[in-house]
Amino acid sequence: MKTLRFLALACFVLLGVVSCKKKFDIDKMSIDDTKLETFFERYPEFADYEDQITDLYEKHQNHFIWYDDSGRVDFAEVLYNRAGQMGSEGVVTKLPYRDKIAAIYELDEKKKPETDNDLLISGMYFFYTSKVLEGLDADKSKQTGWYLPREKGAYVDYLDQLMKDPDLIKKDEKELIGQYYNLRKGLQRYREIQKKGGWGTINWPEGRKSFKPGDNAPEIAQIRRRLAITGDLATDSKSTIFDESLKAGLAQYEQRQGRTPDNVVTPALVKELNVPVAARIKTIVVNMERCRWIDPDITDSKELIAVNIPSYRLVYFREGKPVLESNVVVGKELNKTVVFSGKMSYLVFSPYWNIPPSIIKKEIQPGIDADPDYLEKHNMEWNNGQVRQKPGDNNSLGLVKFMFPNSNNIYLHDTPAKSLFSKDSRAFSHGCVRVEKARDLAVRILDGDKNWTPQKIDEAMHAGKESQYALKRKIPVYIAYFTARADENGNVSFFEDVYQRDDRLAHLLYTE
């Protein structure tokens, strides 16, 4: 009996020793340089990442990255799971060599690794970070009219952080701007709607101009169903009467799009509601891509003025919170407002408008040719061979302009044409951005400056004589182009693609 117990104990100890023994010594294994060189010939879809992959292995003295003495590292599993869900990140291209990579993960994780296994996982890592965190390269984003500065991610160094803490890749707050994650929630909601069949088409009766509260028609039930599907109506009563609940649902929808509700359903509104869910999903994907191009550090700015061209909206942020919002007018199709950033450094009160030569040629000179008194009637004058409009209430720049020097000659300014701000589509300017609440913006910008009070600002704006004031700090100004935005619950607002840029970007994404 003692002998049996001894043998059992010896066997237990022996098994313990065997189980604790290293299956292989990773320190004695390295990536063969020749295999690294030929890897990209065998797997050309990862060739775009050759420099990064080479740098990664050089940094680690050509040792295996994704395996240690015990087998595959934990983060390799996390990465594979995330890479398999890139569709939820708005990435429409498929993971290259998916079957080969899947076969790696079907192997015993403690099995001695092959060189190609490690290299394929590295390729998957850089594909993931490129598509999910970085997006299209800067040259391609410029093809879509995007000139905001872009920071290239250091994903070789980032991997070291992820290896130490794999949960970092699941955390949203640092790698991309918050709007990206809101849109991701919206993408999930709209894909669920798509799975359930979408929302169909609302018919518009021939000869009908509008529907108003109290009207009764079969089409009203279709409108009600459409609003219920996107959550603007809590329930679908299937009623054909334009009642208070429908009125409230329409108001919520209109406000979400940045419009003032008017309790009227028009053919234009129904056309908008009839945009297929697949098209809305594509718009969300396109705007998630644009979010990848924004440096998330901008949200740490103490001050920031952001203009979104498609929503015709300006927001002035301090410490990450909006302190002023204003409607804006942007450039019309022939004078597109440029997507870029600058630093606001000074304000000009009672400004002259130094009219660009192109406008003189197209608009002013024909006016002078037709009427010798044209300049006087428009409060204009010649100045050193150029035409300028003198300060005053009717000056095209209004009473104040906000300057952030740039090669595009774009700036923010007031305007006497206040009626334009009431229109839903507001692309009328020659390229600069007209601000509805220009006076309020000036007051906000200068409210911490002891040299100014609201009264002094009003006096300077109405002085009839141009004056400049240099700000004590420079304020970042971002002019961007987003045709969709979402709140923290994933409720998405869609805006007019005023410069027709979404399709161009979608083509780049869907053919990558």
C-alpha positions, 0 to 999 in steps of 0.5 A: 500500500505504501508502495502504491502511495509512493508511486502515485506521489512520484507520478503527481510530482513528475506530472507537475514538473512536466506541466511547469516545464517550458514548452519552448524557449521563446528567447532562442527563437527569432524571425528569420530576416529572409522570411520577413523579406519574402512575407510581403511577397506571399501576403501582398495585402499587408505590403502597405505596412511593411515599414511598420512591421519591420520597425516593430521586429527591429525594436524587439530584436527580431523576436516573436511578438505574439508568443511567449514561453507559454504560447500566444499572449493574451492580447493576440486573442483580444486583437483577433476578436476586435479584428473580427468585429471591424464592421461595427466600427464602420470599416467596410473592407474585410480582413485580408487572409481571414481564413489563414489567420483563423487557422492560427487561432484554431491551433493549440495556443501553446504550440510552438509558433511558426514564423508566418503565424507571428507575422500574420498576426502583426499584419492583422494588428496594423491592418486593424489600427490603420482601418479603425484608428487612422483611416484613409491616408492624408493624400486620399482625405485631401481628395475629398476636400479635407485640409484639417491637420492630421496626426499619424499614429505611432502604432509600433509604440502603441502596441507596447501599451496594449501588450501591458494592458489589453483592455486599453483597446476596448476603452473609447476615451483616448484614441478617437474623438467622442463623436466617433463612438456616438456614431458607432452606436447610431450605426448599430441602431440603423443596422438593426433597423435594416435587419428588420426590413428598413422603413419602406416608402411613404407615398405622396398623393399627387397634387397634395401640397402639404399635410397639417394638424387635423388632416386625415389621410392614409399617408399620415399612417405611413409617416407615423410608422416611419417616425416610430421606427427611428424612435421619434415616436414612442409608439405607432398608433397606426392612426391616419389623423395628424394628431398631437402625438404625430406633431410631437414626433415631427418636432423631435425629428426636425429639431434633431436635424437642426431645424425649427419645427413648423408642424407641416409635412411637405413633399421635401420632408417626405423625400428626406424621410424616404432616404433608404436605411442603407443610404443612411448607414453609408452616411454614418460610415463616411462620417465615422471615417472623418472622425478618424481624421480628427486629432482627439487632443483637440477636445483638451483645448481650453477654447475651441471654435468649431464650424460644421459646414453641412449643419450650418452651425458654429459652436464655441467651446470652453473647457470642452463645454459649449458656451455659444452656438450660432447659425452660420452661412457658408460658401455656395457651390462655386465658392466652397468654404475650405475645410481647414483649421487656424488660430484666431488672433485678432478682431476687426471692428467696423471693417472695410471689405477689401473686395477680391479681384475675382468678385470685382471682375464678375460682379463689381465691374459689370455693375460699374459699366451699367451704372457710373454711380454704382460704387457710391450707391453701394458705399464703395470706393477705389483704394490703391487700384482695388475696390473696397466697401466702407464701414457701416451697417450695410457693409457685407462683412457686417460690423465685426470680423474674426481673423485667423490668418490663412492662405485661403483668406477665410474668416468669420464675420458678421453680415447685414443679410440676417434673413439668410439665417432663417433658411434651411439651406444656407450656402450663399457666401463667397467662401467666408463664414457669416455668423448670425450671433457675431456680436455675441461671439465677440462679447464671449471672446472678450469677456475675460479681457478687462479692456472690453465691456459689451458697451465698448464692443457695441461702440467699436462695432458702430464707430464707422471707422475700422479698428483692430484688436489683437487677442491676448491668446490665440483661439483654435478654429476648426472648419469641418465637414460632417453630414451626420452627427449623433448624441451619446444615445446614438440618435443620429442627425443627418445634414445636407451634403452641400458640396457632394463629398459623401459619395466621393469618400464612400467610393474610396472606402468601399473600393479600398 
